[in-house]
Amino acid sequence: MQPQVVQVGPNLWVEIGVYSACTTGVKIVASVYMYTH
């Protein structure tokens, strides 16, 4: 069970990073869309 507990940390940070990247990408796309329309 110990290894799985250790795995939770990195996976959580990866999910946070992906979520941040996605939200940032959406903001950029929205800004470009508003700027070009």
N, CA, C and O atoms as CSV, one atom per row, in Angstrom:
chain,resi,resn,atom,element,x,y,z
A,1,MET,N,N,0.824,-1.203,0.000
A,1,MET,CA,C,0.000,0.000,0.000
A,1,MET,C,C,0.871,1.272,0.000
A,1,MET,O,O,0.465,2.313,-0.516
A,2,GLN,N,N,2.040,1.170,0.570
A,2,GLN,CA,C,2.921,2.336,0.650
A,2,GLN,C,C,3.228,2.949,-0.727
A,2,GLN,O,O,3.122,4.165,-0.891
A,3,PRO,N,N,3.611,2.117,-1.729
A,3,PRO,CA,C,3.912,2.671,-3.057
A,3,PRO,C,C,2.754,3.475,-3.634
A,3,PRO,O,O,2.971,4.519,-4.250
A,4,GLN,N,N,1.526,2.998,-3.440
A,4,GLN,CA,C,0.370,3.709,-3.990
A,4,GLN,C,C,0.223,5.076,-3.334
A,4,GLN,O,O,-0.127,6.056,-3.990
A,5,VAL,N,N,0.496,5.132,-2.030
A,5,VAL,CA,C,0.403,6.407,-1.313
A,5,VAL,C,C,1.412,7.400,-1.893
A,5,VAL,O,O,1.122,8.586,-2.050
A,6,VAL,N,N,2.614,6.880,-2.208
A,6,VAL,CA,C,3.660,7.738,-2.771
A,6,VAL,C,C,3.241,8.241,-4.156
A,6,VAL,O,O,3.561,9.365,-4.542
A,7,GLN,N,N,2.520,7.391,-4.896
A,7,GLN,CA,C,2.114,7.744,-6.253
A,7,GLN,C,C,1.070,8.860,-6.285
A,7,GLN,O,O,0.953,9.578,-7.278
A,8,VAL,N,N,0.314,9.001,-5.197
A,8,VAL,CA,C,-0.766,9.996,-5.181
A,8,VAL,C,C,-0.209,11.406,-5.380
A,8,VAL,O,O,-0.790,12.199,-6.121
A,9,GLY,N,N,0.913,11.724,-4.726
A,9,GLY,CA,C,1.491,13.067,-4.812
A,9,GLY,C,C,1.789,13.497,-6.243
A,9,GLY,O,O,1.194,14.458,-6.730
A,10,PRO,N,N,2.708,12.798,-6.934
A,10,PRO,CA,C,3.057,13.157,-8.316
A,10,PRO,C,C,1.846,13.207,-9.236
A,10,PRO,O,O,1.720,14.125,-10.046
A,11,ASN,N,N,0.953,12.227,-9.117
A,11,ASN,CA,C,-0.221,12.214,-9.992
A,11,ASN,C,C,-1.081,13.445,-9.757
A,11,ASN,O,O,-1.606,14.034,-10.702
A,12,LEU,N,N,-1.224,13.831,-8.494
A,12,LEU,CA,C,-2.026,15.007,-8.164
A,12,LEU,C,C,-1.418,16.256,-8.792
A,12,LEU,O,O,-2.130,17.081,-9.364
A,13,TRP,N,N,-0.092,16.391,-8.681
A,13,TRP,CA,C,0.579,17.558,-9.264
A,13,TRP,C,C,0.454,17.549,-10.784
A,13,TRP,O,O,0.308,18.604,-11.400
A,14,VAL,N,N,0.512,16.370,-11.389
A,14,VAL,CA,C,0.358,16.267,-12.845
A,14,VAL,C,C,-1.040,16.714,-13.242
A,14,VAL,O,O,-1.212,17.451,-14.213
A,15,GLU,N,N,-2.036,16.264,-12.487
A,15,GLU,CA,C,-3.412,16.654,-12.792
A,15,GLU,C,C,-3.589,18.160,-12.651
A,15,GLU,O,O,-4.248,18.798,-13.472
A,16,ILE,N,N,-2.991,18.726,-11.593
A,16,ILE,CA,C,-3.062,20.180,-11.391
A,16,ILE,C,C,-2.386,20.899,-12.555
A,16,ILE,O,O,-2.903,21.897,-13.057
A,17,GLY,N,N,-1.232,20.394,-12.982
A,17,GLY,CA,C,-0.522,21.009,-14.098
A,17,GLY,C,C,-1.325,20.944,-15.380
A,17,GLY,O,O,-1.400,21.925,-16.121
A,18,VAL,N,N,-1.929,19.790,-15.647
A,18,VAL,CA,C,-2.746,19.631,-16.856
A,18,VAL,C,C,-3.951,20.557,-16.789
A,18,VAL,O,O,-4.301,21.204,-17.775
A,19,TYR,N,N,-4.585,20.617,-15.624
A,19,TYR,CA,C,-5.758,21.485,-15.450
A,19,TYR,C,C,-5.378,22.944,-15.676
A,19,TYR,O,O,-6.098,23.682,-16.347
A,20,SER,N,N,-4.236,23.357,-15.108
A,20,SER,CA,C,-3.778,24.734,-15.285
A,20,SER,C,C,-3.477,25.015,-16.753
A,20,SER,O,O,-3.832,26.073,-17.274
A,21,ALA,N,N,-2.821,24.067,-17.418
A,21,ALA,CA,C,-2.490,24.242,-18.830
A,21,ALA,C,C,-3.762,24.353,-19.666
A,21,ALA,O,O,-3.838,25.171,-20.583
A,22,CYS,N,N,-4.757,23.531,-19.348
A,22,CYS,CA,C,-6.014,23.558,-20.101
A,22,CYS,C,C,-6.735,24.878,-19.900
A,22,CYS,O,O,-7.208,25.479,-20.865
A,23,THR,N,N,-6.823,25.334,-18.665
A,23,THR,CA,C,-7.522,26.590,-18.391
A,23,THR,C,C,-6.787,27.757,-19.043
A,23,THR,O,O,-7.412,28.675,-19.573
A,24,THR,N,N,-5.450,27.715,-19.001
A,24,THR,CA,C,-4.665,28.772,-19.640
A,24,THR,C,C,-4.878,28.751,-21.147
A,24,THR,O,O,-5.016,29.800,-21.776
A,25,GLY,N,N,-4.904,27.555,-21.722
A,25,GLY,CA,C,-5.138,27.415,-23.162
A,25,GLY,C,C,-6.498,27.957,-23.541
A,25,GLY,O,O,-6.639,28.632,-24.560
A,26,VAL,N,N,-7.504,27.666,-22.725
A,26,VAL,CA,C,-8.855,28.161,-23.000
A,26,VAL,C,C,-8.876,29.682,-22.952
A,26,VAL,O,O,-9.504,30.319,-23.797
A,27,LYS,N,N,-8.197,30.270,-21.974
A,27,LYS,CA,C,-8.145,31.730,-21.856
A,27,LYS,C,C,-7.476,32.334,-23.086
A,27,LYS,O,O,-7.943,33.342,-23.617
A,28,ILE,N,N,-6.378,31.718,-23.542
A,28,ILE,CA,C,-5.667,32.218,-24.719
A,28,ILE,C,C,-6.560,32.125,-25.948
A,28,ILE,O,O,-6.661,33.078,-26.721
A,29,VAL,N,N,-7.209,30.978,-26.130
A,29,VAL,CA,C,-8.097,30.791,-27.282
A,29,VAL,C,C,-9.237,31.797,-27.234
A,29,VAL,O,O,-9.598,32.380,-28.256
A,30,ALA,N,N,-9.804,32.001,-26.048
A,30,ALA,CA,C,-10.902,32.961,-25.898
A,30,ALA,C,C,-10.421,34.371,-26.232
A,30,ALA,O,O,-11.125,35.126,-26.904
A,31,SER,N,N,-9.229,34.725,-25.767
A,31,SER,CA,C,-8.687,36.055,-26.043
A,31,SER,C,C,-8.459,36.244,-27.537
A,31,SER,O,O,-8.810,37.283,-28.095
A,32,VAL,N,N,-7.875,35.244,-28.183
A,32,VAL,CA,C,-7.621,35.319,-29.625
A,32,VAL,C,C,-8.941,35.404,-30.381
A,32,VAL,O,O,-9.068,36.167,-31.338
A,33,TYR,N,N,-9.919,34.621,-29.948
A,33,TYR,CA,C,-11.234,34.620,-30.606
A,33,TYR,C,C,-11.880,35.998,-30.493
A,33,TYR,O,O,-12.405,36.524,-31.474
A,34,MET,N,N,-11.839,36.578,-29.303
A,34,MET,CA,C,-12.428,37.906,-29.100
A,34,MET,C,C,-11.659,38.956,-29.907
A,34,MET,O,O,-12.251,39.899,-30.433
A,35,TYR,N,N,-10.329,38.785,-30.000
A,35,TYR,CA,C,-9.497,39.762,-30.698
A,35,TYR,C,C,-9.716,39.708,-32.204
A,35,TYR,O,O,-9.643,40.733,-32.882
A,36,THR,N,N,-9.985,38.518,-32.727
A,36,THR,CA,C,-10.122,38.359,-34.175
A,36,THR,C,C,-11.565,38.500,-34.639
A,36,THR,O,O,-11.830,38.446,-35.840
A,37,HIS,N,N,-12.510,38.682,-33.704
A,37,HIS,CA,C,-13.899,38.818,-34.118
A,37,HIS,C,C,-14.457,40.165,-33.664
A,37,HIS,O,O,-15.623,40.469,-33.921
